[in-house]
Amino acid sequence: MSKLHNLKSSSLKRRKRVGRGNGSGHGTFSTRGMNGQNSRKSGGVRPGFEGGQTPLWKKLPKLRGFKSINRIDYFILNLTDLENICENGDTVNAEYLSTKGILPKKQAIKVLGSGELSKKLTVEVDKASKSAVKAIEKAGGTVKLLVN
């Protein structure tokens, strides 16, 4: 029966000491084999080398363009969407849109001026186009732009 004072970890493994004589079991060629590129002192190949065949990284197409890490991905909302979703006198913001099931996740919102609006709305969004602001104010509503 094992006791606490004689327990040993099963993960302890002795380090391989190479080049310390034939008695060690890792002498003469030090587990490198007799000949070849990997038997030499500075031998070996660079990472990604595939024996001379065209490597995978050269076969893949290059990515064109640039995508900023600070880019803001806006949820686009048109005036036609506001006309269909909202009632007269509603306050449209991220919370309102998520309760209606339109905004899938917490995201910046931009209103665009595509379509017609006949309802008086208070719109609180991150961005809005000039035509959208004009149309909302023409319908009697107000636009409040939030600062991130």
DSSP file (Angstrom, degrees, kcal/mol; ACC not computed):
  #  RESIDUE AA STRUCTURE BP1 BP2  ACC     N-H-->O    O-->H-N    N-H-->O    O-->H-N    TCO  KAPPA ALPHA  PHI   PSI    X-CA   Y-CA   Z-CA
    1    1 A M              0   0    0      0, 0.0     2,-0.2     0, 0.0     0, 0.0   0.000 360.0 360.0 360.0 134.1    0.0    0.0    0.0
    2    2 A S        -     0   0    0      2,-0.0     2,-0.3     3,-0.0     5,-0.1  -0.560 360.0-163.1 -82.2 144.1    1.4    3.5   -0.9
    3    3 A K    >   -     0   0    0     -2,-0.2     3,-1.2     1,-0.1     4,-0.2  -0.776  33.9-103.0-120.2 166.4    1.7    6.1    1.8
    4    4 A L  G >  S+     0   0    0     -2,-0.3     3,-0.9     1,-0.3    -1,-0.1   0.840 116.7  56.6 -59.3 -35.1    2.1    9.8    1.6
    5    5 A H  G 3  S+     0   0    0      1,-0.2    -1,-0.3     3,-0.0    -3,-0.0   0.675 112.5  39.9 -76.3 -15.4    5.9    9.7    2.4
    6    6 A N  G <  S+     0   0    0     -3,-1.2     2,-0.3     2,-0.0    -1,-0.2   0.145  82.3 124.6-120.0  23.1    6.7    7.4   -0.5
    7    7 A L    <   -     0   0    0     -3,-0.9     2,-0.4    -4,-0.2    -3,-0.0  -0.610  40.4-164.9 -77.6 140.1    4.5    8.8   -3.3
    8    8 A K        -     0   0    0     -2,-0.3     2,-0.2     4,-0.0    -2,-0.0  -0.963  23.9-110.1-126.3 145.6    6.3    9.7   -6.5
    9    9 A S    >   -     0   0    0     -2,-0.4     3,-0.6     1,-0.1     0, 0.0  -0.513  15.4-149.4 -72.0 137.4    5.0   11.8   -9.4
   10   10 A S  T 3  S+     0   0    0     -2,-0.2    -1,-0.1     1,-0.2     0, 0.0   0.603  93.6  64.0 -80.8 -11.2    4.3    9.9  -12.6
   11   11 A S  T 3  S+     0   0    0      2,-0.0     2,-0.4     0, 0.0    -1,-0.2   0.547  74.2 107.0 -91.1  -6.8    5.2   12.9  -14.7
   12   12 A L    <   +     0   0    0     -3,-0.6     2,-0.4     0, 0.0    -4,-0.0  -0.602  46.0 173.9 -75.0 126.6    8.8   13.1  -13.6
   13   13 A K        -     0   0    0     -2,-0.4     2,-0.1     0, 0.0    -2,-0.0  -0.997  33.3-110.6-135.3 137.4   11.1   12.0  -16.4
   14   14 A R        -     0   0    0     -2,-0.4     2,-0.2     1,-0.1     0, 0.0  -0.387  36.7-110.5 -69.2 144.0   14.9   12.1  -16.5
   15   15 A R        -     0   0    0      1,-0.1     2,-0.7    -2,-0.1    -1,-0.1  -0.497  30.9-113.5 -72.3 140.2   16.4   14.5  -18.9
   16   16 A K        -     0   0    0     -2,-0.2     2,-0.8     1,-0.0    -1,-0.1  -0.670  29.7-163.1 -77.6 114.3   18.2   13.0  -21.9
   17   17 A R        -     0   0    0     -2,-0.7     3,-0.4     7,-0.1     2,-0.2  -0.878  13.4-168.5-101.1 109.4   21.9   13.8  -21.6
   18   18 A V        +     0   0    0     -2,-0.8     9,-0.2     1,-0.2    10,-0.0  -0.623  58.2  27.9-100.4 156.3   23.5   13.2  -24.9
   19   19 A G  S    S+     0   0    0      7,-2.7    -1,-0.2    -2,-0.2     8,-0.2   0.825  78.6 120.2  70.3  33.1   27.2   13.0  -25.9
   20   20 A R  S    S-     0   0    0      1,-0.5     7,-0.2    -3,-0.4     4,-0.1  -0.104  82.3 -72.2-119.5  34.2   28.4   11.7  -22.5
   21   21 A G    > > -     0   0    0      5,-0.2     3,-1.1     1,-0.1     5,-0.6  -0.014  50.5 -79.9  97.0 159.0   29.9    8.5  -23.6
   22   22 A N  G > 5S+     0   0    0      1,-0.3     3,-1.1     2,-0.2     5,-0.2   0.753 120.4  68.0 -70.0 -23.9   28.6    5.1  -24.8
   23   23 A G  G 3 5S+     0   0    0      1,-0.2    -1,-0.3    -3,-0.1    -2,-0.1   0.761  92.5  61.1 -66.0 -24.2   27.8    4.0  -21.3
   24   24 A S  G < 5S-     0   0    0     -3,-1.1    -1,-0.2    -4,-0.1    -2,-0.2   0.690 109.4-122.4 -75.7 -17.2   25.1    6.6  -21.1
   25   25 A G  T < 5S+     0   0    0     -3,-1.1    -3,-0.1    -4,-0.3    -2,-0.1   0.332 100.7  74.4  89.6  -7.8   23.3    5.0  -24.0
   26   26 A H  S   <S+     0   0    0     -5,-0.6    -7,-2.7    -9,-0.2    -6,-0.3  -0.224  71.5 117.0-128.7  43.1   23.4    8.3  -25.9
   27   27 A G    >   +     0   0    0     -5,-0.2     3,-1.8    -8,-0.2     2,-1.3  -0.122  57.1  27.0 -95.7-164.9   27.1    8.4  -26.9
   28   28 A T  T 3  S+     0   0    0      1,-0.3    -2,-0.0     2,-0.1    -6,-0.0  -0.266 135.1  18.1  51.4 -80.6   28.9    8.4  -30.3
   29   29 A F  T >  S-     0   0    0     -2,-1.3     3,-1.9     0, 0.0    -1,-0.3   0.417  96.3-132.3-100.6   2.4   26.3   10.0  -32.5
   30   30 A S  T <   -     0   0    0     -3,-1.8    -2,-0.1     1,-0.3    -3,-0.1   0.862  66.2 -58.7  52.0  45.8   24.2   11.5  -29.7
   31   31 A T  T 3  S+     0   0    0     -4,-0.5    -1,-0.3     1,-0.1     3,-0.1   0.622 118.4 107.2  62.3  18.2   20.9   10.2  -31.1
   32   32 A R  S <  S-     0   0    0     -3,-1.9    -2,-0.1     1,-0.3    -1,-0.1   0.554  78.4-123.6 -99.6  -8.7   21.4   12.1  -34.4
   33   33 A G        -     0   0    0      1,-0.1    -1,-0.3     6,-0.1     3,-0.1  -0.288  32.5 -75.5  85.4 179.2   22.2    9.1  -36.7
   34   34 A M  S    S+     0   0    0      1,-0.1     2,-0.2    -2,-0.1    -1,-0.1   0.944  98.7   4.6 -86.1 -50.1   25.3    8.7  -38.8
   35   35 A N  S    S+     0   0    0     -3,-0.0     3,-0.2     5,-0.0     2,-0.1  -0.739  79.5  74.2-129.7 174.5   24.9   11.1  -41.8
   36   36 A G  S >> S-     0   0    0     -2,-0.2     3,-1.2     1,-0.2     4,-0.6  -0.313  84.2 -61.8 109.9 171.9   22.7   13.7  -43.2
   37   37 A Q  G >4 S+     0   0    0      1,-0.3     3,-0.8     2,-0.2    -1,-0.2   0.855 127.6  51.3 -61.6 -39.5   21.7   17.3  -42.7
   38   38 A N  G 34 S+     0   0    0      1,-0.2    -1,-0.3     5,-0.2    -2,-0.1   0.547  99.3  65.3 -81.5  -5.2   20.3   16.8  -39.2
   39   39 A S  G <4 S+     0   0    0     -3,-1.2    -1,-0.2     3,-0.1    -2,-0.2   0.661  86.1  91.5 -86.3 -15.5   23.4   15.1  -37.9
   40   40 A R  S X< S-     0   0    0     -3,-0.8     3,-0.9    -4,-0.6    -5,-0.0  -0.310  87.0-113.7 -79.5 162.4   25.6   18.2  -38.4
   41   41 A K  T 3  S+     0   0    0      1,-0.3    -1,-0.1    -2,-0.1    -3,-0.0   0.942 117.0  24.2 -60.1 -51.2   26.2   20.8  -35.7
   42   42 A S  T 3  S+     0   0    0      2,-0.0    -1,-0.3    -5,-0.0    -4,-0.1   0.049 101.6 127.1-102.7  24.8   24.4   23.6  -37.5
   43   43 A G    <   +     0   0    0     -3,-0.9    -5,-0.2    -5,-0.1     2,-0.1  -0.043  24.6  82.5 -76.1-179.9   22.2   21.3  -39.5
   44   44 A G        -     0   0    0     -7,-0.1     2,-0.3     2,-0.0    -5,-0.0  -0.386  68.0 -91.7 110.2 170.1   18.5   21.2  -39.8
   45   45 A V        -     0   0    0     -2,-0.1     3,-0.1     4,-0.1    -2,-0.0  -0.832  38.8 -97.9-121.2 158.7   16.0   23.1  -41.9
   46   46 A R    >   -     0   0    0     -2,-0.3     3,-1.8     1,-0.1     2,-0.1  -0.261  53.4 -82.5 -70.4 160.0   14.1   26.3  -41.3
   47   47 A P  T 3  S+     0   0    0      0, 0.0    -1,-0.1     0, 0.0     3,-0.1  -0.424 118.2  26.0 -62.0 136.0   10.5   26.3  -40.1
   48   48 A G  T 3  S+     0   0    0      1,-0.3     2,-0.3    -2,-0.1     8,-0.2   0.351  83.9 140.0  92.2  -5.6    8.1   25.7  -43.0
   49   49 A F    <   -     0   0    0     -3,-1.8    -1,-0.3     1,-0.1    -4,-0.1  -0.569  32.2-170.1 -74.2 132.0   10.6   23.9  -45.2
   50   50 A E    >   -     0   0    0      3,-0.4     3,-1.0    -2,-0.3    -1,-0.1  -0.148  56.3 -84.5-118.5  37.3    9.0   21.0  -47.0
   51   51 A G  T 3  S-     0   0    0      1,-0.2     3,-0.1     4,-0.0    -2,-0.1   0.672  88.7 -52.1  75.0  17.0   12.0   19.2  -48.5
   52   52 A G  T 3  S+     0   0    0      1,-0.4    -1,-0.2     0, 0.0     2,-0.1   0.152 104.9 121.3 104.7 -18.6   12.2   21.4  -51.6
   53   53 A Q  S <  S-     0   0    0     -3,-1.0    -1,-0.4     1,-0.1    -3,-0.4  -0.404  83.9 -78.9 -72.3 158.4    8.6   21.1  -52.8
   54   54 A T        -     0   0    0     -3,-0.1    -1,-0.1     1,-0.1     5,-0.1  -0.397  58.4-123.9 -60.5 119.3    6.7   24.4  -53.2
   55   55 A P    >>  -     0   0    0      0, 0.0     3,-1.2     0, 0.0     4,-1.1  -0.192  13.5-113.3 -70.1 159.5    5.7   25.2  -49.6
   56   56 A L  H >> S+     0   0    0      1,-0.3     4,-1.5     2,-0.2     3,-0.7   0.868 113.6  60.2 -58.4 -40.4    2.1   25.8  -48.6
   57   57 A W  H 34 S+     0   0    0      1,-0.3    -1,-0.3     2,-0.2    -3,-0.0   0.745 105.3  49.3 -65.7 -22.0    2.6   29.5  -47.8
   58   58 A K  H <4 S+     0   0    0     -3,-1.2    -1,-0.3     1,-0.1    -2,-0.2   0.727 107.9  54.1 -85.5 -22.3    3.7   30.1  -51.4
   59   59 A K  H << S+     0   0    0     -4,-1.1    -2,-0.2    -3,-0.7    -1,-0.1   0.766  92.6  85.5 -80.7 -25.8    0.7   28.3  -52.8
   60   60 A L  S  < S-     0   0    0     -4,-1.5     2,-0.1     1,-0.1     0, 0.0  -0.483  87.5-108.0 -77.3 146.2   -1.8   30.4  -50.9
   61   61 A P        -     0   0    0      0, 0.0     2,-0.2     0, 0.0    -1,-0.1  -0.397  34.0-109.1 -71.6 150.2   -3.0   33.8  -52.3
   62   62 A K        -     0   0    0     -4,-0.1     2,-0.5    -2,-0.1    -4,-0.0  -0.504  31.5-113.7 -75.0 146.2   -1.7   37.0  -50.7
   63   63 A L        -     0   0    0     -2,-0.2     2,-0.3     2,-0.0    -1,-0.1  -0.691  33.0-146.8 -80.6 129.5   -4.3   39.0  -48.8
   64   64 A R        +     0   0    0     -2,-0.5     2,-0.0     2,-0.0    -1,-0.0  -0.657  52.0   9.9 -95.7 153.0   -4.9   42.3  -50.5
   65   65 A G  S    S-     0   0    0     -2,-0.3     2,-0.3     1,-0.0    -2,-0.0  -0.242  80.7 -82.7  83.7-167.5   -5.7   45.6  -48.8
   66   66 A F        -     0   0    0     -2,-0.0     2,-0.5     2,-0.0    -2,-0.0  -1.000  23.5-162.4-145.4 137.1   -5.6   46.6  -45.2
   67   67 A K        -     0   0    0     -2,-0.3     2,-0.1     4,-0.0    -2,-0.0  -0.971  23.8-133.3-125.2 115.8   -8.1   46.2  -42.3
   68   68 A S    >   -     0   0    0     -2,-0.5     3,-1.0     1,-0.1    -2,-0.0  -0.360   4.3-141.0 -68.4 142.7   -7.5   48.4  -39.3
   69   69 A I  T 3  S+     0   0    0      1,-0.2    -1,-0.1    -2,-0.1     0, 0.0   0.684 104.7  54.5 -75.3 -17.5   -7.6   46.8  -35.8
   70   70 A N  T 3  S+     0   0    0      2,-0.1    -1,-0.2     0, 0.0     2,-0.1   0.256  79.8 134.2 -97.1  11.4   -9.4   49.9  -34.6
   71   71 A R    <   -     0   0    0     -3,-1.0     2,-0.6     1,-0.1    -4,-0.0  -0.361  50.3-139.2 -65.7 137.7  -12.2   49.7  -37.2
   72   72 A I        -     0   0    0     -2,-0.1     2,-0.8    35,-0.0    -1,-0.1  -0.883   7.2-147.2-101.1 124.8  -15.7   50.1  -35.9
   73   73 A D        -     0   0    0     -2,-0.6    35,-0.6     2,-0.0     2,-0.2  -0.816  20.3-154.9 -93.9 107.9  -18.3   47.7  -37.4
   74   74 A Y  E     -a  108   0A   0     -2,-0.8     2,-0.6    33,-0.1    35,-0.2  -0.581  14.6-130.4 -87.4 143.7  -21.6   49.6  -37.6
   75   75 A F  E     -a  109   0A   0     33,-3.5    35,-2.6    -2,-0.2     2,-0.4  -0.843  31.7-134.9 -86.5 120.2  -25.0   48.0  -37.6
   76   76 A I  E     -a  110   0A   0     -2,-0.6     2,-0.4    33,-0.2    35,-0.2  -0.643  25.3-178.5 -87.0 130.4  -26.8   49.7  -40.5
   77   77 A L  E     -a  111   0A   0     33,-2.6    35,-2.6    -2,-0.4     2,-0.2  -0.989   9.3-158.0-130.1 120.6  -30.4   50.9  -40.0
   78   78 A N  E  >  -a  112   0A   0     -2,-0.4     4,-1.8    33,-0.2     3,-0.3  -0.529  30.9-111.5 -95.1 164.7  -32.4   52.5  -42.8
   79   79 A L  H  > S+     0   0    0     33,-0.9     4,-2.3    35,-0.6    36,-0.2   0.834 118.6  58.7 -63.5 -32.9  -35.4   54.8  -42.5
   80   80 A T  H  > S+     0   0    0     34,-1.6     4,-1.9     2,-0.2    -1,-0.2   0.874 104.3  51.2 -64.1 -35.6  -37.6   52.1  -44.0
   81   81 A D  H  > S+     0   0    0     -3,-0.3     4,-2.4     2,-0.2     5,-0.3   0.922 110.2  48.7 -64.9 -43.7  -36.5   49.8  -41.1
   82   82 A L  H  X S+     0   0    0     -4,-1.8     4,-2.1     1,-0.2    -2,-0.2   0.887 109.9  52.6 -62.6 -39.1  -37.4   52.6  -38.6
   83   83 A E  H  < S+     0   0    0     -4,-2.3    -1,-0.2    33,-0.2    -2,-0.2   0.892 115.1  41.0 -63.2 -40.7  -40.8   53.1  -40.3
   84   84 A N  H  < S+     0   0    0     -4,-1.9    -2,-0.2    -5,-0.2    -1,-0.2   0.844 122.5  37.6 -77.2 -34.9  -41.6   49.3  -40.1
   85   85 A I  H  < S+     0   0    0     -4,-2.4    -3,-0.2    -5,-0.1    -2,-0.2   0.900 104.1  68.3 -85.4 -45.0  -40.3   48.7  -36.5
   86   86 A C     <  -     0   0    0     -4,-2.1     2,-0.2    -5,-0.3    35,-0.0  -0.365  62.6-140.2 -92.7 157.0  -41.2   51.8  -34.5
   87   87 A E    >   -     0   0    0     -2,-0.1     3,-1.6     1,-0.1     2,-0.2  -0.645  47.4 -76.2-100.2 165.0  -44.4   53.3  -33.2
   88   88 A N  T 3  S+     0   0    0      1,-0.2    33,-0.2    -2,-0.2    -1,-0.1  -0.437 118.2  17.1 -64.1 128.9  -45.0   57.1  -33.2
   89   89 A G  T 3  S+     0   0    0     31,-3.0    -1,-0.2     1,-0.3    32,-0.2   0.488  89.7 145.8  89.3   4.3  -43.1   58.8  -30.3
   90   90 A D    <   -     0   0    0     -3,-1.6    32,-2.4    30,-0.3     2,-0.6  -0.336  48.8-130.0 -72.4 155.3  -40.7   55.9  -29.6
   91   91 A T  E     -c  122   0B   0     30,-0.2     2,-0.7    32,-0.1    32,-0.2  -0.944  23.3-153.3-104.6 115.4  -37.1   56.4  -28.5
   92   92 A V  E     +c  123   0B   0     30,-3.1    32,-3.5    -2,-0.6     2,-0.2  -0.805  35.1 132.1 -96.7 116.9  -34.8   54.4  -30.8
   93   93 A N  S  > S-     0   0    0     -2,-0.7     4,-2.3    30,-0.2     5,-0.2  -0.839  70.5 -81.3-146.1-175.3  -31.5   53.3  -29.2
   94   94 A A  H  > S+     0   0    0     30,-0.3     4,-2.1    -2,-0.2     9,-0.2   0.883 127.1  50.7 -61.7 -40.4  -29.4   50.1  -28.8
   95   95 A E  H  > S+     0   0    0      2,-0.2     4,-2.0     1,-0.2    -1,-0.2   0.916 110.6  49.0 -64.1 -44.2  -31.5   48.8  -25.9
   96   96 A Y  H  > S+     0   0    0      1,-0.2     4,-1.6     2,-0.2    -2,-0.2   0.914 112.6  48.0 -61.4 -44.8  -34.8   49.4  -27.8
   97   97 A L  H  <>S+     0   0    0     -4,-2.3     5,-2.7     1,-0.2     6,-0.9   0.855 110.5  50.9 -68.2 -35.2  -33.5   47.6  -30.9
   98   98 A S  H ><5S+     0   0    0     -4,-2.1     3,-0.5     3,-0.2    -1,-0.2   0.857 108.3  52.1 -71.8 -33.4  -32.2   44.6  -28.9
   99   99 A T  H 3<5S+     0   0    0     -4,-2.0    -1,-0.2     1,-0.2    -2,-0.2   0.843 108.7  51.4 -68.9 -31.4  -35.5   44.2  -27.1
  100  100 A K  T 3<5S-     0   0    0     -4,-1.6    -1,-0.2    -5,-0.2    -2,-0.2   0.605 117.8-118.0 -76.7 -11.9  -37.2   44.1  -30.5
  101  101 A G  T < 5S+     0   0    0     -3,-0.5    -3,-0.2    -4,-0.5    -2,-0.1   0.728  85.8 109.3  82.7  23.6  -34.7   41.4  -31.6
  102  102 A I      < +     0   0    0     -5,-2.7    -4,-0.2     1,-0.2    -5,-0.1   0.831  62.3  64.2 -98.2 -41.0  -33.2   43.5  -34.4
  103  103 A L        -     0   0    0     -6,-0.9    -1,-0.2    -9,-0.2    -2,-0.1  -0.771  67.2-164.5 -87.5 111.6  -29.7   44.2  -32.9
  104  104 A P        -     0   0    0      0, 0.0     2,-0.3     0, 0.0    -1,-0.2   0.867  67.3  -1.6 -69.8 -36.3  -28.0   40.8  -32.6
  105  105 A K  S    S-     0   0    0      0, 0.0     2,-0.5     0, 0.0    -7,-0.0  -0.909  97.6 -66.8-145.3 170.7  -25.2   42.0  -30.3
  106  106 A K  S    S+     0   0    0     -2,-0.3     2,-0.3    -3,-0.0   -11,-0.0  -0.498  75.2 149.7 -65.4 116.0  -23.9   45.2  -28.6
  107  107 A Q        -     0   0    0     -2,-0.5     2,-0.2   -35,-0.0   -33,-0.1  -0.978  52.6 -95.0-150.7 152.8  -22.8   47.1  -31.6
  108  108 A A  E     -a   74   0A   0    -35,-0.6   -33,-3.5    -2,-0.3     2,-0.4  -0.488  43.2-142.2 -70.6 144.7  -22.4   50.7  -32.9
  109  109 A I  E     -a   75   0A   0    -35,-0.2    18,-1.9    -2,-0.2    17,-1.0  -0.903  16.6-171.6-117.1 138.3  -25.5   51.9  -34.9
  110  110 A K  E     -ab  76 127A   0    -35,-2.6   -33,-2.6    -2,-0.4     2,-0.5  -0.997  13.1-148.1-128.1 130.2  -25.6   54.0  -38.0
  111  111 A V  E     -ab  77 128A   0     16,-2.0    18,-2.4    -2,-0.4     2,-0.3  -0.837  14.3-164.0 -98.3 130.1  -28.8   55.4  -39.5
  112  112 A L  E     -a   78   0A   0    -35,-2.6   -33,-0.9    -2,-0.5     2,-0.2  -0.815  25.2-121.4-113.1 156.0  -28.9   55.8  -43.3
  113  113 A G        +     0   0    0     -2,-0.3     2,-0.7   -35,-0.2   -35,-0.1  -0.025  61.1 133.3 -90.1  31.7  -31.4   57.9  -45.2
  114  114 A S        +     0   0    0     -2,-0.2   -34,-1.6   -37,-0.1   -35,-0.6  -0.736  64.0   4.3 -85.4 117.6  -32.8   55.1  -47.5
  115  115 A G  S    S-     0   0    0     -2,-0.7     2,-0.3   -36,-0.2   -36,-0.1  -0.567  91.1 -61.8 109.2-173.2  -36.6   55.2  -47.6
  116  116 A E        -     0   0    0     -2,-0.2     2,-0.4   -37,-0.1   -33,-0.2  -0.832  34.4-160.0-115.1 151.3  -39.3   57.5  -46.1
  117  117 A L        +     0   0    0     -2,-0.3   -37,-0.1    18,-0.1   -38,-0.0  -0.994  19.0 165.2-133.9 128.3  -40.2   58.2  -42.5
  118  118 A S        +     0   0    0     -2,-0.4     2,-0.3     2,-0.0    -1,-0.1   0.404  52.7  91.6-118.6  -1.3  -43.6   59.5  -41.4
  119  119 A K  S    S-     0   0    0    -31,-0.0     2,-0.7   -32,-0.0    22,-0.2  -0.734  76.9-119.3-102.1 146.2  -43.3   58.9  -37.6
  120  120 A K        +     0   0    0     -2,-0.3   -31,-3.0    20,-0.1     2,-0.3  -0.730  47.5 169.5 -83.4 113.3  -42.1   61.3  -34.9
  121  121 A L        -     0   0    0     -2,-0.7    21,-1.9    15,-0.3     2,-0.6  -0.917  38.2-139.9-128.2 150.2  -39.1   59.5  -33.3
  122  122 A T  E     -cd  91 142B   0    -32,-2.4   -30,-3.1    -2,-0.3     2,-0.6  -0.959  29.3-163.5-104.7 115.3  -36.2   60.3  -30.9
  123  123 A V  E     -cd  92 143B   0     19,-2.9    21,-3.5    -2,-0.6     2,-0.6  -0.892  14.4-176.0-109.9 121.2  -33.2   58.5  -32.3
  124  124 A E  E     + d   0 144B   0    -32,-3.5   -30,-0.3    -2,-0.6     2,-0.2  -0.901  29.7 141.5-116.3  99.5  -30.1   58.0  -30.2
  125  125 A V  E     - d   0 145B   0     19,-1.4    21,-2.9    -2,-0.6   -15,-0.1  -0.798  59.7-114.9-133.6 172.3  -27.4   56.4  -32.3
  126  126 A D  S    S+     0   0    0    -17,-1.0     2,-0.3    -2,-0.2   -16,-0.2   0.870  96.0   4.3 -77.9 -38.2  -23.6   56.5  -32.8
  127  127 A K  E     -b  110   0A   0    -18,-1.9   -16,-2.0    18,-0.1     2,-0.3  -0.982  59.3-177.1-145.7 155.2  -23.8   57.9  -36.4
  128  128 A A  E     -b  111   0A   0     -2,-0.3   -16,-0.2   -18,-0.2     2,-0.1  -0.978  27.9-117.4-151.5 142.6  -26.3   59.1  -38.9
  129  129 A S     >  -     0   0    0    -18,-2.4     4,-2.3    -2,-0.3     5,-0.2  -0.374  30.7-113.1 -75.4 160.3  -26.1   60.4  -42.4
  130  130 A K  H  > S+     0   0    0      1,-0.2     4,-2.3     2,-0.2     5,-0.2   0.884 118.0  51.5 -61.7 -39.6  -27.1   63.9  -43.3
  131  131 A S  H  > S+     0   0    0      1,-0.2     4,-2.1     2,-0.2    -1,-0.2   0.862 109.5  50.4 -67.7 -34.3  -30.1   62.8  -45.3
  132  132 A A  H  > S+     0   0    0    -21,-0.2     4,-2.4     2,-0.2    -2,-0.2   0.917 110.9  48.4 -68.5 -43.0  -31.3   60.6  -42.4
  133  133 A V  H  X S+     0   0    0     -4,-2.3     4,-2.4     1,-0.2     5,-0.2   0.915 112.3  49.7 -61.6 -43.3  -31.0   63.5  -40.0
  134  134 A K  H  X S+     0   0    0     -4,-2.3     4,-1.8     1,-0.2    -1,-0.2   0.908 112.3  47.0 -62.4 -43.1  -32.9   65.7  -42.4
  135  135 A A  H  X S+     0   0    0     -4,-2.1     4,-1.5     2,-0.2    -2,-0.2   0.882 112.6  48.8 -67.8 -39.6  -35.7   63.1  -42.9
  136  136 A I  H  <>S+     0   0    0     -4,-2.4     5,-2.6     1,-0.2   -15,-0.3   0.911 114.0  45.7 -67.1 -42.5  -36.1   62.4  -39.1
  137  137 A E  H ><5S+     0   0    0     -4,-2.4     3,-0.9     1,-0.2    -1,-0.2   0.826 109.1  56.3 -70.4 -30.6  -36.3   66.1  -38.3
  138  138 A K  H 3<5S+     0   0    0     -4,-1.8    -1,-0.2     1,-0.2    -2,-0.2   0.844 104.7  53.0 -67.0 -33.5  -38.7   66.7  -41.2
  139  139 A A  T 3<5S-     0   0    0     -4,-1.5    -1,-0.2   -20,-0.1    -2,-0.2   0.494 128.3-100.3 -79.4  -3.6  -41.0   64.1  -39.6
  140  140 A G  T < 5S+     0   0    0     -3,-0.9    -3,-0.2     1,-0.3   -20,-0.1   0.494  84.4 118.7  99.8   4.7  -40.9   66.0  -36.3
  141  141 A G      < -     0   0    0     -5,-2.6     2,-0.3   -22,-0.2    -1,-0.3  -0.286  54.3-126.5 -95.4-177.9  -38.3   63.8  -34.5
  142  142 A T  E     -d  122   0B   0    -21,-1.9   -19,-2.9    -2,-0.1     2,-0.5  -0.941   7.4-144.5-130.7 153.4  -34.9   64.5  -33.1
  143  143 A V  E     -d  123   0B   0     -2,-0.3     2,-0.5   -21,-0.2   -19,-0.2  -0.978  11.1-171.6-120.6 124.3  -31.5   62.9  -33.6
  144  144 A K  E     -d  124   0B   0    -21,-3.5   -19,-1.4    -2,-0.5     2,-0.5  -0.965  13.7-149.5-116.4 117.1  -29.0   62.6  -30.7
  145  145 A L  E     -d  125   0B   0     -2,-0.5     2,-0.3   -21,-0.2   -19,-0.2  -0.746  12.5-140.9 -89.1 126.5  -25.5   61.3  -31.7
  146  146 A L        -     0   0    0    -21,-2.9     2,-0.5    -2,-0.5    -1,-0.0  -0.620   8.6-134.9 -85.4 142.7  -23.7   59.4  -29.0
  147  147 A V              0   0    0     -2,-0.3   -20,-0.1     1,-0.1   -21,-0.0  -0.873 360.0 360.0 -99.4 125.2  -20.0   59.9  -28.5
  148  148 A N              0   0    0     -2,-0.5    -1,-0.1   -22,-0.1   -22,-0.0   0.483 360.0 360.0 -75.1 360.0  -18.1   56.6  -28.0
